[in-house]
Amino acid sequence: MCGMEERVSSNVGVMPSTVSLADLSSFSFRTSPVVVVENFWSVEERQFFREGMNQAAWKSLSDLPNVREDFPNSGNWAKAEIGPAQGQRLLSRLQMPCIQEYMESFPNIIGRHLGFSYYSYSAGDCLLTHDDTDQGHPMGGRPAPLRRIALVTYFHEEWRSDWGGELIVYAKRPGYTAEHIDLVPTHCIEPRPGSLAMFTVPRFHRVCRVDQTAGQHRRLSIAGWFMTEHA
């Protein structure tokens, strides 16, 4: 499947997205909107985050009525806040030049924000196609920050390709109209343990349903956004 997505991506002009950790410093969101980094986290770091997840207070989709309304028929995946120690570790690793340079490229910025959470997908769970333009709630009487870069990174110990849970990223097919947005998949990103994916917002994407063959295995991730606030 991913091979097919790579051939489609070349037809719509999307550049190859996978880079090594060593080459990440030369990556630019201004020339390619999607990046995937394999082995971003070590085995020990993944264990550290899983321990934090074990201590977190999780809420299922059934406990989040507003989210459930936006994403019906998406199973019952769960979400939790990141603990302080894990949050510090995450932020210390995300001080990357490609992120900073892209954020600085927007005019009239008066504030920069981050918003990340734990997510757990079990067999039957998915996330329907959306583009992240729901910008959240106003802050202190000012408009909500604008989401600029979406991020997802994976912490499960094992994941097999037939278990599903891929992140599919789309582009608008040439010739679309406002009344009928036709999408073409450009990236099929497997949730490989320790990998990290980022893409610019807005961009249509979805999480494929986790297959029953996953059994009791859960797709464990941290996901969220880098955001900017404007005057």
C-alpha positions in Angstrom: 0.0 0.0 0.0 2.7 2.5 0.9 4.5 1.8 -2.3 1.3 2.9 -4.1 1.1 6.0 -2.1 4.6 7.0 -2.9 3.9 6.7 -6.7 0.8 8.8 -6.3 2.7 11.4 -4.3 5.1 12.0 -7.2 2.1 12.7 -9.5 1.0 15.6 -7.2 4.4 17.0 -6.6 5.0 16.0 -3.0 8.6 15.4 -2.2 9.9 12.3 -0.5 9.4 12.7 3.2 11.5 10.2 5.1 14.8 11.6 6.5 17.3 10.3 8.9 17.8 11.9 12.3 21.2 13.2 11.2 19.7 14.9 8.2 16.8 16.5 10.0 18.7 19.8 10.5 18.7 20.4 6.7 15.0 19.7 6.3 12.6 22.6 5.5 8.8 22.7 5.7 9.0 25.4 3.0 10.1 22.9 0.4 8.4 19.8 1.6 5.2 19.8 3.8 5.6 16.3 5.4 8.6 14.7 7.2 9.0 11.3 8.8 12.0 10.4 11.0 12.6 6.8 11.8 14.1 5.8 15.2 13.6 9.3 16.7 13.3 7.7 20.2 15.5 5.0 21.6 14.1 1.8 23.2 14.8 3.3 26.7 13.0 6.5 25.9 10.0 4.7 24.6 9.9 2.7 27.8 10.1 6.0 29.8 7.1 7.4 28.0 5.1 4.2 28.3 5.6 4.3 32.1 4.2 7.8 32.0 1.2 6.6 30.0 0.6 3.8 32.6 0.2 6.5 35.3 -2.0 8.9 33.2 -5.7 9.5 33.7 -7.2 8.4 30.4 -10.5 9.5 28.9 -12.2 7.4 26.2 -13.8 8.9 23.1 -17.2 8.0 24.7 -16.3 10.4 27.6 -15.5 13.3 25.2 -18.9 14.2 23.6 -17.7 17.2 21.5 -14.9 15.2 20.0 -17.2 12.2 19.5 -19.6 14.4 17.6 -16.8 15.4 15.2 -15.5 11.9 14.8 -18.4 9.4 14.8 -17.9 5.8 14.1 -14.3 6.1 15.1 -14.3 3.3 17.8 -13.4 4.4 21.3 -9.8 5.5 21.3 -8.5 7.2 24.5 -6.7 10.4 25.3 -4.7 11.6 28.3 -2.6 14.5 29.5 1.2 14.2 29.4 3.0 14.1 32.7 5.5 16.8 33.7 8.6 14.7 33.3 7.5 13.3 30.0 6.5 16.7 28.8 9.9 18.1 29.6 11.6 15.3 27.7 9.4 15.8 24.7 10.0 19.5 24.5 13.7 19.2 24.9 13.8 16.9 21.8 11.6 19.2 19.7 13.8 22.2 19.7 14.6 21.6 16.0 15.7 24.3 13.5 13.2 23.1 10.9 10.4 23.8 13.4 11.7 27.1 14.6 12.5 28.5 11.2 9.0 27.6 9.9 7.3 29.1 12.8 9.3 32.3 12.5 8.3 32.6 8.8 4.8 33.8 9.7 4.3 37.5 10.2 2.9 39.4 13.2 3.4 36.6 15.7 2.8 37.6 19.3 2.8 34.2 20.9 3.9 30.6 20.3 2.1 27.6 21.8 2.3 23.9 22.0 -0.5 21.4 22.6 0.2 17.7 22.9 -1.6 14.7 24.4 -1.2 10.9 24.8 -3.4 8.8 22.5 -4.2 5.1 22.7 -5.8 3.3 19.7 -7.0 -0.3 20.2 -8.5 -2.8 17.7 -11.5 -1.1 15.9 -10.3 2.5 16.6 -9.6 5.0 13.8 -9.8 8.8 13.1 -11.8 10.1 10.2 -10.4 12.4 7.5 -10.0 16.0 8.7 -7.6 19.0 8.1 -6.9 20.3 11.7 -8.6 23.7 10.9 -10.6 23.4 14.1 -8.4 25.9 16.0 -9.6 25.4 19.5 -10.8 28.0 22.0 -9.9 31.7 22.4 -7.3 32.5 25.0 -7.6 35.5 27.3 -10.1 37.2 25.0 -7.9 36.8 21.9 -8.6 34.4 19.0 -7.4 30.9 19.4 -3.8 30.2 18.2 -3.5 28.9 14.7 -2.2 25.4 14.2 0.9 25.4 12.1 2.6 22.0 12.3 1.0 18.8 13.4 3.1 16.1 15.0 2.6 12.4 15.9 5.2 10.1 17.4 4.9 6.5 18.4 5.8 4.7 21.7 4.4 1.2 21.5 6.9 -1.6 21.8 5.8 -3.6 18.7 3.7 -2.9 15.6 3.2 -5.1 12.6 2.2 -3.9 9.2 -1.1 -5.9 9.0 -2.3 -4.3 12.3 -3.3 -1.1 10.5 -3.3 2.3 12.2 -1.4 4.0 9.4 -1.5 7.8 9.1 -2.7 8.7 5.6 -1.9 12.3 4.4 -3.8 13.7 1.4 -3.5 16.5 -1.1 -6.4 18.1 -3.0 -6.6 16.6 -6.5 -6.1 19.1 -9.3 -9.4 20.5 -10.6 -11.3 20.3 -7.3 -14.0 22.8 -6.5 -15.1 24.3 -3.3 -18.3 22.3 -3.5 -16.5 19.0 -4.1 -13.1 18.5 -2.6 -11.5 15.5 -4.1 -8.5 14.1 -2.2 -5.6 12.0 -3.4 -3.3 10.2 -0.8 0.3 11.3 -0.9 1.8 9.5 2.2 1.1 6.3 4.0 3.0 6.4 7.3 3.2 3.3 9.3 3.1 3.7 13.1 6.6 2.3 13.5 7.9 2.2 17.1 10.0 5.3 17.9 9.2 7.1 14.6 8.0 10.7 14.3 5.9 12.4 11.6 5.2 16.1 11.2 3.3 18.0 8.5 2.1 21.5 7.9 -1.5 22.6 8.7 -4.0 22.7 7.1 -3.6 19.3 5.5 -6.2 16.5 5.2 -5.3 13.3 6.9 -6.7 10.4 8.8 -5.7 7.4 11.0 -6.7 4.1 9.5 -8.6 1.7 11.7 -6.6 -0.7 13.9 -7.3 -4.2 12.7 -8.6 -7.0 14.9 -5.4 -8.9 14.2 -3.7 -6.4 16.6 -5.3 -8.2 19.5 -4.5 -6.5 22.8 -1.7 -4.4 21.3 -2.4 -0.7 21.4 -1.2 2.1 19.1 0.4 4.4 21.6 1.4 7.9 20.5 1.9 11.5 21.4 0.1 13.9 19.0 -0.7 17.6 18.8 0.4 20.9 17.3 2.9 23.8 17.2 0.7 26.9 17.1 1.2 30.7 16.7 -0.8 33.6 18.1 -1.1 36.8 16.1 -1.7 40.5 16.7 
